[in-house]
């Protein structure tokens, strides 16, 4: 029996190493594609959109994620500015969001990511905005850059918690992305992802394959109906909707599939 347990542990370690090496290879491959095309002016948003979604599908396949999407999906091409505010309990929140949602989505990323070789320059070239969370003045400048990107048609993805939750529950919200929503009269799309904290728990290297993950999309919140004096109300409303999305029972009846929305969609990872 002890020998079987040792073999099982080794097999598990081999699978983890395979996922890690596969992940690094996939990310490096698409970073190189971006970095090769950018200098010769052959990198446009549509190209970046294809790359981010193709890369994200491969990353989810590596961990065998069973992904489904619930709730109304807005038409991001209606000329309004959109800000996706998503729960954050795993590094896989971002690829899951790219696979589940349409549009030219770009993540509002912490500046430390831009120091990583290949990844940082590729993110810059692909119009991923950064934010310096430790320098208020620079953070304001970064948010202004993000505002201009939104006005040019980019759908911004941000985590209002600012860091990953270890148990999937919402942490305290930070104000930065809500100021951005007010400044740009953005439409906030609340998104909560259930079960994703089990794939790669925060601050661990413990990978769990084959996990069932549900992306729940809430009704939009029009930030233009709020002003700076009602910032707290906007934050509270967004949090309430995201908590509701996290707390829904699996299998609950949802709205029927329409042209711009769907109740439950199993995402096929080719």
LUMGU-537167 format. One record per residue: residue number from 0; x, y, z of N, C-alpha, C in turn; chain. Coordinates in Angstrom, 1 decimal, m for minus. Example, Ala and Ser with C-alpha at 12.3 -4.5 7.8 and 13.67 -1.06 7.14 Angstrom:
   resi      nc1      nc2      nc3     cac1     cac2     cac3      cc1      cc2      cc3   chain
      0     13.2     m5.7      7.8     12.3     m4.5      7.8     13.2     m3.3      7.8       A
      1     12.8     m2.2      7.1     13.7     m1.1      7.1     12.9      0.0      7.9       A
end
This chain:
   resi      nc1      nc2      nc3     cac1     cac2     cac3      cc1      cc2      cc3   chain
      0      0.8     m1.2      0.0      0.0      0.0      0.0      0.8      1.3      0.0       A
      1      1.9      1.3      0.9      2.7      2.6      0.8      3.3      2.8     m0.5       A
      2      3.8      1.7     m1.2      4.4      1.9     m2.6      3.4      2.5     m3.6       A
      3      2.1      2.0     m3.5      1.0      2.6     m4.3      0.8      4.0     m4.1       A
      4      0.9      4.4     m2.8      0.7      5.8     m2.5      1.8      6.7     m3.0       A
      5      3.1      6.1     m2.9      4.2      6.9     m3.5      4.1      7.0     m5.0       A
      6      3.6      6.0     m5.7      3.4      6.1     m7.1      2.4      7.1     m7.5       A
      7      1.3      7.1     m6.7      0.2      8.1     m6.9      0.7      9.5     m6.7       A
      8      1.5      9.7     m5.7      2.0     11.1     m5.5      3.0     11.5     m6.6       A
      9      3.8     10.5     m7.1      4.7     10.9     m8.2      3.9     11.2     m9.4       A
     10      2.9     10.4     m9.7      2.0     10.7    m10.9      1.4     12.1    m10.8       A
     11      1.0     12.4     m9.6      0.4     13.7     m9.4      1.4     14.8     m9.6       A
     12      2.6     14.6     m9.1      3.7     15.6     m9.3      4.0     15.7    m10.8       A
     13      4.0     14.6    m11.5      4.3     14.6    m13.0      3.2     15.4    m13.7       A
     14      2.0     15.2    m13.3      0.9     16.0    m14.0      1.1     17.5    m13.7       A
     15      1.4     17.8    m12.5      1.6     19.2    m12.1      2.7     19.8    m12.9       A
     16      3.8     19.1    m13.0      4.9     19.6    m13.8      4.5     19.8    m15.3       A
     17      3.7     18.8    m15.8      3.3     18.9    m17.1      2.4     20.2    m17.4       A
     18      1.5     20.5    m16.4      0.7     21.7    m16.5      1.6     22.9    m16.5       A
     19      2.5     22.9    m15.5      3.4     24.1    m15.4      4.2     24.4    m16.7       A
     20      4.8     23.3    m17.2      5.6     23.5    m18.4      4.7     23.8    m19.6       A
     21      3.6     23.2    m19.7      2.6     23.5    m20.7      2.2     25.0    m20.7       A
     22      1.9     25.4    m19.5      1.4     26.8    m19.3      2.5     27.8    m19.7       A
     23      3.7     27.5    m19.3      4.9     28.4    m19.7      5.1     28.4    m21.2       A
     24      4.9     27.3    m21.8      5.1     27.2    m23.2      4.1     27.9    m24.0       A
     25      2.8     27.8    m23.6      1.7     28.5    m24.2      1.8     30.0    m24.1       A
     26      2.1     30.4    m22.9      2.2     31.9    m22.7      3.4     32.4    m23.5       A
     27      4.5     31.7    m23.5      5.7     32.2    m24.2      5.4     32.2    m25.7       A
     28      4.8     31.2    m26.2      4.5     31.2    m27.6      3.7     32.4    m28.1       A
     29      2.6     32.7    m27.3      1.7     33.8    m27.8      2.4     35.2    m27.5       A
     30      3.2     35.2    m26.5      4.0     36.5    m26.2      4.9     36.7    m27.4       A
     31      5.6     35.7    m27.9      6.5     35.8    m29.0      5.7     36.2    m30.3       A
     32      4.6     35.7    m30.5      3.8     36.1    m31.7      3.4     37.6    m31.6       A
     33      3.1     38.0    m30.4      2.8     39.5    m30.3      4.0     40.3    m30.5       A
     34      5.1     39.9    m29.9      6.4     40.7    m30.1      6.9     40.7    m31.5       A
     35      6.7     39.6    m32.2      7.2     39.6    m33.6      6.3     40.5    m34.5       A
     36      5.0     40.5    m34.3      4.1     41.2    m35.1      4.1     42.7    m34.8       A
     37      4.3     43.1    m33.6      4.1     44.5    m33.2      5.1     45.4    m33.9       A
     38      6.4     45.1    m34.0      7.3     46.0    m34.6      7.1     46.2    m36.1       A
     39      6.5     45.3    m36.8      6.2     45.4    m38.2      4.8     45.8    m38.5       A
     40      4.1     46.4    m37.5      2.8     47.0    m37.6      1.8     46.0    m38.2       A
     41      1.9     44.8    m37.7      0.9     43.7    m38.1      0.1     43.2    m36.9       A
     42      0.1     44.0    m35.9     m0.6     43.6    m34.6     m1.8     44.6    m34.4       A
     43     m3.0     44.2    m34.7     m4.1     45.1    m34.4     m5.0     44.4    m33.3       A
     44     m6.0     45.1    m32.9     m6.8     44.6    m31.8     m7.5     43.3    m32.1       A
     45     m8.0     43.1    m33.3     m8.6     41.9    m33.7     m7.6     40.7    m33.5       A
     46     m6.4     41.0    m33.9     m5.3     39.9    m33.8     m5.1     39.6    m32.3       A
     47     m5.0     40.6    m31.5     m4.7     40.4    m30.1     m5.9     39.7    m29.5       A
     48     m7.1     40.0    m29.9     m8.3     39.3    m29.4     m8.2     37.8    m29.7       A
     49     m7.8     37.5    m30.9     m7.7     36.1    m31.3     m6.6     35.4    m30.4       A
     50     m5.5     36.1    m30.2     m4.4     35.5    m29.5     m4.8     35.2    m28.0       A
     51     m5.4     36.2    m27.4     m5.8     36.1    m26.0     m6.8     35.0    m25.7       A
     52     m7.7     34.8    m26.7     m8.7     33.8    m26.5     m8.2     32.4    m26.8       A
     53     m7.3     32.3    m27.8     m6.7     31.0    m28.1     m5.8     30.6    m27.0       A
     54     m5.0     31.5    m26.5     m4.1     31.2    m25.4     m4.9     30.8    m24.1       A
     55     m6.0     31.5    m23.9     m6.8     31.2    m22.7     m7.5     29.9    m22.8       A
     56     m8.0     29.5    m24.0     m8.6     28.2    m24.1     m7.5     27.0    m23.9       A
     57     m6.3     27.3    m24.3     m5.3     26.3    m24.1     m5.0     26.2    m22.6       A
     58     m4.9     27.3    m22.0     m4.6     27.3    m20.5     m5.6     26.5    m19.7       A
     59     m6.9     26.7    m20.1     m8.0     26.0    m19.4     m8.0     24.5    m19.7       A
     60     m7.6     24.2    m20.9     m7.5     22.8    m21.3     m6.5     22.1    m20.5       A
     61     m5.4     22.8    m20.3     m4.3     22.2    m19.5     m4.7     21.7    m18.1       A
     62     m5.6     22.5    m17.5     m6.1     22.1    m16.2     m7.4     21.4    m16.2       A
     63     m7.9     21.1    m17.5     m9.1     20.3    m17.7    m10.3     21.0    m17.0       A
     64    m10.4     22.2    m17.1    m11.5     23.0    m16.5    m12.8     22.7    m17.2       A
     65    m13.8     22.4    m16.4    m15.2     22.2    m16.9    m15.9     23.6    m16.7       A
     66    m15.9     24.4    m17.7    m16.4     25.8    m17.6    m17.7     25.9    m18.2       A
     67    m18.6     26.6    m17.5    m19.9     27.0    m18.1    m20.2     28.5    m17.7       A
     68    m21.0     29.1    m18.5    m21.3     30.5    m18.4    m22.8     30.7    m18.2       A
     69    m23.1     31.6    m17.3    m24.5     31.9    m16.9    m24.8     33.4    m16.9       A
     70    m25.9     33.8    m17.4    m26.3     35.2    m17.3    m26.3     35.9    m18.6       A
     71    m26.8     37.1    m18.6    m26.9     37.9    m19.9    m25.5     38.5    m20.3       A
     72    m25.2     38.3    m21.5    m23.9     38.9    m22.1    m24.2     40.1    m22.9       A
     73    m23.7     41.3    m22.5    m24.0     42.5    m23.2    m23.4     42.6    m24.6       A
     74    m23.9     43.5    m25.4    m23.3     43.8    m26.7    m22.2     44.8    m26.5       A
     75    m21.0     44.4    m26.5    m19.9     45.4    m26.2    m19.6     46.3    m27.4       A
     76    m20.3     46.1    m28.5    m20.1     47.0    m29.7    m21.2     48.0    m29.8       A
     77    m21.8     48.4    m28.7    m22.9     49.4    m28.9    m22.4     50.9    m28.6       A
     78    m21.1     51.0    m28.6    m20.5     52.4    m28.4    m20.3     52.9    m27.0       A
     79    m20.8     52.2    m26.0    m20.6     52.6    m24.6    m19.3     52.1    m24.1       A
     80    m18.9     52.7    m23.0    m17.7     52.2    m22.3    m18.0     51.2    m21.3       A
     81    m17.3     50.0    m21.3    m17.6     48.9    m20.4    m16.4     48.6    m19.5       A
     82    m16.8     48.3    m18.3    m15.8     47.9    m17.3    m16.3     46.6    m16.6       A
     83    m15.6     45.5    m16.8    m16.0     44.2    m16.2    m15.3     44.2    m14.8       A
     84    m16.1     44.1    m13.8    m15.6     43.9    m12.4    m15.8     42.5    m12.0       A
     85    m14.7     41.8    m11.7    m14.8     40.3    m11.5    m14.3     39.9    m10.2       A
     86    m14.9     38.9     m9.6    m14.3     38.3     m8.4    m12.9     37.8     m8.7       A
     87    m12.1     37.7     m7.7    m10.7     37.3     m8.0    m10.2     36.3     m6.9       A
     88    m10.2     35.1     m7.3     m9.7     34.1     m6.3     m8.7     33.1     m6.9       A
     89     m8.3     33.4     m8.2     m7.3     32.5     m8.9     m6.7     33.2    m10.0       A
     90     m5.5     32.8    m10.4     m4.8     33.3    m11.6     m5.6     32.9    m12.8       A
     91     m6.5     31.9    m12.7     m7.3     31.5    m13.9     m8.6     32.3    m14.1       A
     92     m8.8     33.3    m13.2    m10.0     34.2    m13.4     m9.9     34.9    m14.8       A
     93     m8.7     35.3    m15.1     m8.5     36.1    m16.3     m8.7     35.2    m17.6       A
     94     m8.0     34.1    m17.8     m8.3     33.3    m19.0     m9.8     32.8    m19.0       A
     95    m10.4     32.5    m17.9    m11.8     32.1    m17.9    m12.7     33.2    m18.4       A
     96    m12.4     34.4    m18.0    m13.1     35.6    m18.5    m13.0     35.8    m19.9       A
     97    m11.7     35.7    m20.4    m11.5     35.8    m21.9    m12.3     34.8    m22.7       A
     98    m12.3     33.6    m22.2    m13.1     32.5    m22.9    m14.6     32.8    m22.9       A
     99    m15.1     33.2    m21.7    m16.5     33.3    m21.5    m17.1     34.6    m22.1       A
    100    m16.4     35.7    m22.3    m16.9     36.9    m22.7    m16.4     37.4    m24.0       A
    101    m17.2     38.2    m24.8    m16.8     38.7    m26.0    m16.1     40.1    m25.9       A
    102    m15.7     40.7    m27.0    m15.2     42.0    m27.0    m13.6     42.1    m26.9       A
    103    m13.1     43.3    m27.0    m11.7     43.5    m26.9    m11.3     43.7    m25.5       A
    104    m11.2     42.6    m24.7    m11.0     42.7    m23.3     m9.5     42.8    m23.0       A
    105     m9.2     43.8    m22.1     m7.8     43.9    m21.6     m7.9     44.0    m20.1       A
    106     m7.0     43.4    m19.4     m6.9     43.4    m18.0     m6.2     44.6    m17.4       A
    107     m6.7     45.2    m16.4     m6.0     46.3    m15.7     m5.1     45.6    m14.7       A
    108     m3.8     45.6    m15.1     m2.8     44.7    m14.4     m1.9     45.5    m13.4       A
    109     m1.4     44.8    m12.4     m0.5     45.5    m11.5      0.9     45.6    m12.2       A
    110      1.6     46.7    m11.9      2.8     47.0    m12.7      3.9     45.9    m12.6       A
    111      3.9     45.1    m11.5      4.9     44.1    m11.3      4.9     43.1    m12.5       A
    112      3.7     42.8    m13.1      3.6     41.9    m14.2      4.4     42.3    m15.4       A
    113      4.6     43.7    m15.6      5.2     44.2    m16.7      6.8     44.1    m16.6       A
    114      7.2     43.6    m15.5      8.7     43.4    m15.3      9.1     42.0    m15.8       A
    115      8.1     41.1    m16.0      8.4     39.8    m16.4      8.9     39.7    m17.9       A
    116     10.0     39.1    m18.1     10.5     39.0    m19.5      9.5     38.4    m20.4       A
    117      9.4     38.9    m21.6      8.5     38.5    m22.7      7.0     38.9    m22.3       A
    118      6.5     38.5    m21.2      5.2     38.8    m20.8      4.9     40.3    m20.7       A
    119      5.8     41.0    m20.0      5.6     42.4    m19.8      5.6     43.2    m21.1       A
    120      6.6     43.0    m22.0      6.6     43.7    m23.3      5.4     43.3    m24.2       A
    121      5.0     42.1    m24.1      3.9     41.6    m24.9      2.6     42.3    m24.4       A
    122      2.4     42.4    m23.1      1.2     43.0    m22.6      1.2     44.5    m23.0       A
    123      2.3     45.2    m23.0      2.4     46.6    m23.4      2.0     46.7    m24.8       A
    124      2.5     45.8    m25.7      2.2     45.9    m27.1      0.7     45.6    m27.4       A
    125      0.1     44.7    m26.5     m1.2     44.3    m26.7     m2.2     45.2    m26.0       A
    126     m1.8     46.4    m25.5     m2.7     47.4    m24.9     m3.2     47.0    m23.6       A
    127     m2.5     46.3    m22.8     m2.9     46.0    m21.4     m2.4     47.1    m20.5       A
    128     m3.3     47.9    m19.9     m2.9     49.0    m19.0     m2.4     48.5    m17.7       A
    129     m1.5     49.2    m17.1     m0.9     48.9    m15.8     m1.4     49.9    m14.8       A
    130     m1.3     49.5    m13.5     m1.6     50.4    m12.4     m0.6     50.2    m11.3       A
    131      0.0     51.3    m10.8      0.9     51.2     m9.7      0.1     51.4     m8.4       A
    132     m0.1     50.3     m7.7     m0.9     50.3     m6.5     m0.2     50.9     m5.3       A
    133      1.1     51.2     m5.4      1.9     51.7     m4.2      2.2     53.2     m4.4       A
    134      1.9     53.8     m5.5      2.1     55.2     m5.8      0.9     55.9     m6.2       A
    135      0.3     56.6     m5.3     m1.1     57.2     m5.6     m1.0     58.1     m6.9       A
    136      0.0     58.9     m7.0      0.1     59.8     m8.1      0.2     59.1     m9.4       A
    137      1.1     58.0     m9.4      1.2     57.2    m10.6     m0.1     56.4    m10.9       A
    138     m0.7     56.0     m9.9     m2.0     55.2    m10.0     m3.0     56.1    m10.7       A
    139     m3.1     57.4    m10.4     m4.0     58.3    m11.0     m3.7     58.4    m12.5       A
    140     m2.4     58.6    m12.8     m2.0     58.7    m14.2     m2.3     57.4    m15.0       A
    141     m2.1     56.2    m14.3     m2.4     54.9    m14.9     m3.9     54.8    m15.2       A
    142     m4.7     55.3    m14.3     m6.2     55.2    m14.5     m6.6     56.1    m15.6       A
    143     m5.9     57.3    m15.8     m6.2     58.1    m16.9     m5.9     57.5    m18.3       A
    144     m4.8     56.7    m18.3     m4.5     55.9    m19.5     m5.5     54.9    m19.8       A
    145     m6.0     54.2    m18.7     m7.0     53.2    m18.8     m8.3     53.9    m19.4       A
    146     m8.6     55.1    m18.9     m9.8     55.8    m19.4     m9.7     56.0    m20.9       A
    147     m8.6     56.4    m21.4     m8.4     56.7    m22.8     m8.6     55.4    m23.6       A
    148     m8.1     54.3    m23.1     m8.2     53.0    m23.7     m9.7     52.6    m23.8       A
    149    m10.5     52.8    m22.7    m11.9     52.5    m22.7    m12.6     53.3    m23.8       A
    150    m12.3     54.6    m23.9    m12.9     55.5    m24.8    m12.6     55.1    m26.2       A
    151    m11.5     54.3    m26.5    m11.2     53.9    m27.8    m11.8     52.6    m28.2       A
    152    m12.6     52.0    m27.2    m13.3     50.7    m27.5    m12.9     49.5    m26.7       A
    153    m11.8     49.6    m25.9    m11.4     48.5    m25.1    m12.3     48.3    m24.0       A
    154    m12.7     47.0    m23.7    m13.5     46.6    m22.5    m12.4     46.2    m21.4       A
    155    m12.5     47.0    m20.4    m11.5     46.8    m19.3    m12.0     45.8    m18.3       A
    156    m11.1     44.9    m17.9    m11.3     43.9    m16.9    m10.5     44.3    m15.7       A
    157    m11.2     44.3    m14.5    m10.5     44.6    m13.3    m11.1     43.8    m12.1       A
    158    m10.3     43.7    m11.1    m10.7     43.0     m9.9    m10.8     44.0     m8.8       A
    159    m12.0     44.4     m8.4    m12.1     45.4     m7.3    m11.5     45.0     m6.0       A
    160    m11.3     43.7     m5.8    m10.7     43.3     m4.5     m9.2     43.6     m4.5       A
    161     m8.6     43.7     m5.6     m7.2     44.1     m5.7     m6.2     42.9     m5.5       A
    162     m6.7     41.8     m4.9     m5.8     40.7     m4.6     m6.7     39.4     m4.6       A
    163     m6.1     38.3     m4.6     m6.9     37.0     m4.7     m7.5     36.6     m3.3       A
    164     m8.7     36.1     m3.4     m9.3     35.5     m2.2     m9.0     34.1     m2.1       A
    165     m8.6     33.6     m0.9     m8.2     32.2     m0.7     m9.4     31.3     m0.7       A
    166    m10.6     31.7     m0.3    m11.7     30.8     m0.2    m12.9     31.1     m1.2       A
    167    m12.7     32.0     m2.1    m13.7     32.3     m3.1    m14.7     33.4     m2.7       A
    168    m14.6     33.8     m1.4    m15.5     34.9     m0.9    m14.9     36.2     m1.3       A
    169    m15.8     37.2     m1.4    m15.3     38.6     m1.8    m14.6     39.2     m0.7       A
    170    m13.4     39.8     m1.0    m12.7     40.6      0.0    m13.2     42.1     m0.1       A
    171    m12.6     42.9      0.7    m12.9     44.3      0.7    m12.6     44.9     m0.6       A
    172    m13.5     45.8     m1.2    m13.3     46.4     m2.4    m12.4     47.7     m2.3       A
    173    m11.6     47.9     m3.3    m10.8     49.1     m3.4    m11.5     50.1     m4.3       A
    174    m11.2     51.4     m4.2    m12.0     52.4     m4.9    m11.6     52.8     m6.3       A
    175    m10.4     52.4     m6.6     m9.8     52.9     m7.9    m10.6     52.6     m9.1       A
    176    m11.1     51.4     m9.3    m11.8     51.1    m10.5    m13.2     51.7    m10.5       A
    177    m13.7     52.0     m9.3    m15.0     52.7     m9.3    m14.9     54.2     m9.6       A
    178    m13.8     54.8     m9.2    m13.5     56.2     m9.7    m13.4     56.2    m11.2       A
    179    m12.8     55.2    m11.8    m12.6     55.1    m13.2    m14.0     54.9    m13.9       A
    180    m14.9     54.1    m13.3    m16.2     54.0    m13.8    m17.0     55.3    m13.8       A
    181    m16.8     56.1    m12.7    m17.5     57.4    m12.7    m16.9     58.3    m13.7       A
    182    m15.6     58.4    m13.8    m14.9     59.3    m14.7    m15.3     59.1    m16.1       A
    183    m15.6     57.8    m16.5    m15.8     57.5    m17.9    m17.3     57.2    m18.2       A
    184    m18.2     57.4    m17.2    m19.6     57.0    m17.3    m19.7     55.6    m17.9       A
    185    m18.9     54.7    m17.3    m18.9     53.3    m17.8    m20.1     52.5    m17.4       A
    186    m20.3     51.5    m18.1    m21.3     50.5    m17.8    m20.6     49.3    m17.1       A
    187    m20.9     49.1    m15.8    m20.2     48.0    m15.1    m20.9     46.7    m15.3       A
    188    m20.1     45.7    m15.6    m20.6     44.4    m15.8    m20.1     43.5    m14.6       A
    189    m20.9     43.2    m13.6    m20.5     42.4    m12.5    m20.4     41.0    m12.9       A
    190    m19.2     40.4    m12.5    m19.0     38.9    m12.8    m18.5     38.3    m11.6       A
    191    m19.0     37.1    m11.3    m18.5     36.3    m10.2    m18.2     34.9    m10.7       A
    192    m17.1     34.3    m10.3    m16.7     33.0    m10.8    m16.7     32.0     m9.7       A
    193    m17.6     31.0     m9.8    m17.7     30.0     m8.7    m16.8     28.9     m8.9       A
    194    m16.1     28.4     m7.9    m15.4     27.2     m7.9    m13.9     27.3     m8.4       A
    195    m13.6     28.5     m8.9    m12.3     28.6     m9.6    m11.1     28.7     m8.5       A
    196    m11.5     29.0     m7.3    m10.4     29.1     m6.2     m9.9     27.7     m5.9       A
    197    m10.6     26.6     m6.3    m10.1     25.3     m6.1     m9.1     24.8     m7.2       A
    198     m9.1     25.5     m8.3     m8.1     25.1     m9.4     m6.7     25.3     m9.0       A
    199     m6.4     26.6     m8.5     m5.1     26.9     m8.0     m5.3     27.9     m6.8       A
    200     m5.5     27.3     m5.6     m5.7     28.2     m4.4     m4.7     29.3     m4.3       A
    201     m5.2     30.5     m3.9     m4.3     31.6     m3.7     m3.1     31.3     m2.8       A
    202     m1.9     31.8     m3.3     m0.7     31.7     m2.5     m0.2     30.2     m2.3       A
    203     m0.6     29.4     m3.2     m0.2     28.0     m3.2      0.2     27.5     m4.6       A
    204      0.9     26.4     m4.7      1.2     25.8     m6.0      0.4     24.5     m6.2       A
    205     m0.7     24.4     m5.5     m1.5     23.1     m5.5     m2.5     23.2     m6.6       A
    206     m2.2     22.5     m7.7     m3.1     22.5     m8.8     m4.1     21.3     m8.7       A
    207     m5.4     21.6     m8.9     m6.4     20.6     m8.9     m7.1     20.6    m10.3       A
    208     m6.9     19.4    m11.0     m7.4     19.3    m12.3     m8.9     18.9    m12.4       A
    209     m9.5     19.2    m13.5    m10.9     18.8    m13.8    m12.0     19.4    m12.9       A
    210    m11.7     20.6    m12.4    m12.7     21.3    m11.6    m13.8     21.9    m12.4       A
    211    m15.0     21.9    m11.8    m16.2     22.5    m12.4    m16.2     24.0    m12.0       A
    212    m16.2     24.9    m13.0    m16.1     26.3    m12.8    m17.3     27.0    m13.5       A
    213    m18.0     27.9    m12.8    m19.1     28.6    m13.4    m18.8     30.1    m13.4       A
    214    m18.9     30.7    m14.6    m18.8     32.2    m14.7    m20.3     32.7    m14.7       A
    215    m20.6     33.5    m13.7    m21.9     34.1    m13.6    m21.8     35.6    m13.9       A
    216    m22.6     36.1    m14.9    m22.6     37.4    m15.3    m23.9     38.1    m14.9       A
    217    m23.7     39.3    m14.2    m24.9     40.0    m13.7    m25.4     41.1    m14.6       A
    218    m26.6     41.6    m14.2    m27.1     42.7    m15.0    m26.2     43.9    m14.9       A
    219    m26.1     44.7    m16.0    m25.2     45.9    m16.0    m25.6     47.0    m15.0       A
    220    m24.6     47.7    m14.6    m24.9     48.9    m13.7    m24.3     50.1    m14.4       A
    221    m25.2     51.1    m14.7    m24.8     52.3    m15.4    m24.2     53.3    m14.4       A
    222    m22.9     53.4    m14.4    m22.2     54.3    m13.5    m22.5     55.8    m13.8       A
    223    m23.1     56.1    m15.0    m23.4     57.5    m15.3    m24.6     58.0    m14.4       A
    224    m25.3     57.1    m13.8    m26.4     57.5    m12.9    m25.9     57.8    m11.5       A
    225    m24.6     57.7    m11.3    m24.0     58.0    m10.0    m23.0     59.2    m10.1       A
    226    m22.7     59.8     m9.0    m21.7     60.9     m9.0    m20.7     60.6     m7.9       A
    227    m19.7     61.4     m7.7    m18.6     61.1     m6.7    m19.2     61.0     m5.3       A
    228    m20.2     61.8     m5.0    m20.8     61.8     m3.7    m21.5     60.5     m3.4       A
    229    m21.8     59.7     m4.5    m22.5     58.4     m4.3    m21.6     57.2     m4.7       A
    230    m20.3     57.5     m4.6    m19.4     56.4     m4.8    m19.6     55.2     m4.0       A
    231    m19.9     55.4     m2.7    m20.1     54.3     m1.8    m21.4     53.5     m2.2       A
    232    m22.4     54.2     m2.7    m23.6     53.5     m3.2    m23.3     52.6     m4.4       A
    233    m22.4     53.1     m5.3    m22.1     52.4     m6.5    m21.3     51.1     m6.0       A
    234    m20.4     51.3     m5.1    m19.6     50.1     m4.6    m20.5     49.1     m4.0       A
    235    m21.4     49.6     m3.1    m22.3     48.7     m2.4    m23.2     47.9     m3.4       A
    236    m23.7     48.6     m4.4    m24.6     48.0     m5.4    m23.8     46.9     m6.1       A
    237    m22.6     47.2     m6.6    m21.8     46.2     m7.3    m21.5     45.0     m6.4       A
    238    m21.1     45.3     m5.2    m20.8     44.2     m4.3    m22.0     43.3     m4.0       A
    239    m23.2     43.9     m3.9    m24.4     43.1     m3.6    m24.7     42.2     m4.8       A
    240    m24.5     42.7     m6.0    m24.8     41.9     m7.2    m23.8     40.8     m7.3       A
    241    m22.5     41.1     m7.0    m21.5     40.0     m7.2    m21.7     39.0     m6.1       A
    242    m22.1     39.4     m4.9    m22.3     38.4     m3.8    m23.5     37.5     m4.2       A
    243    m24.5     38.1     m4.8    m25.7     37.4     m5.2    m25.3     36.3     m6.3       A
    244    m24.5     36.7     m7.2    m24.0     35.8     m8.2    m23.2     34.7     m7.6       A
    245    m22.4     34.9     m6.6    m21.7     33.9     m6.0    m22.6     32.9     m5.2       A
    246    m23.7     33.4     m4.7    m24.5     32.6     m3.9    m25.7     31.9     m4.5       A
    247    m25.9     32.0     m5.8    m26.9     31.3     m6.5    m26.7     29.8     m6.5       A
    248    m27.8     29.1     m6.4    m27.7     27.6     m6.4    m27.5     27.1     m7.8       A
    249    m26.6     26.2     m8.0    m26.4     25.6     m9.3    m27.6     24.9     m9.8       A
    250    m27.9     25.2    m11.1    m29.1     24.6    m11.7    m30.4     25.5    m11.5       A
    251    m30.2     26.7    m10.9    m31.3     27.6    m10.8    m31.8     28.0    m12.2       A
    252    m33.1     28.2    m12.4    m33.6     28.6    m13.7    m33.1     30.0    m14.1       A
    253    m32.6     30.1    m15.3    m32.1     31.4    m15.8    m32.8     31.8    m17.0       A
    254    m32.5     33.0    m17.5    m33.2     33.5    m18.7    m32.9     32.7    m19.9       A
    255    m33.8     32.6    m20.9    m33.5     31.9    m22.1    m32.4     32.5    m22.9       A
    256    m31.9     31.7    m23.8    m30.8     32.2    m24.7    m31.4     33.2    m25.7       A
    257    m30.7     34.3    m25.8    m31.2     35.3    m26.8    m30.0     35.7    m27.7       A
    258    m30.2     36.8    m28.5    m29.2     37.2    m29.4    m27.9     37.6    m28.7       A
    259    m28.1     38.4    m27.6    m27.0     38.9    m26.9    m26.8     38.4    m25.5       A
    260    m27.5     37.2    m25.2    m27.3     36.7    m23.9    m27.6     35.2    m24.0       A
    261    m27.2     34.5    m22.9    m27.5     33.1    m22.8    m27.5     32.7    m21.4       A
    262    m28.4     31.7    m21.1    m28.6     31.3    m19.7    m27.5     30.4    m19.2       A
    263    m27.2     29.4    m19.9    m26.1     28.5    m19.5    m25.4     28.0    m20.7       A
    264    m24.2     28.2    m20.8    m23.5     27.7    m22.0    m22.2     26.9    m21.6       A
    265    m22.1     25.7    m22.0    m20.9     25.0    m21.8    m19.9     25.4    m22.8       A
    266    m18.8     25.9    m22.3    m17.8     26.4    m23.2    m16.9     25.2    m23.7       A
    267    m16.9     25.0    m25.0    m16.1     23.9    m25.6    m14.7     24.4    m25.8       A
    268    m13.8     23.6    m25.2    m12.4     24.0    m25.4    m11.8     23.0    m26.4       A
    269    m11.5     23.6    m27.6    m11.0     22.7    m28.7     m9.6     22.1    m28.4       A
end
